[in-house]
């Protein structure tokens, strides 16, 4: 095996923590974007409207944060599964 289980669990824990921290940073960044004042238009807002651009930027940051959170949770679940394998007796996979 390339990594023994304790090192793998430690690596997965650290990666999960860092991804969760990065997700929190992206969500904070998306909430900290100052929104310009909204302007009125007769038909619809143009693509270059500062308010619309700020909302889209915030939405993109939220999407990145959600993706990072999902990856963090997936790694945490994988870590839990790898830890549960440590409770099985040695050689149990050879019997399958």
HELIX and SHEET records of a PDB file:
HELIX    1   1 UNK A    5  UNK A   32  1                                  28    
HELIX    2   2 UNK A   50  UNK A   85  1                                  36    
HELIX    3   3 UNK A   92  UNK A   95  5                                   4    
END                                                                             
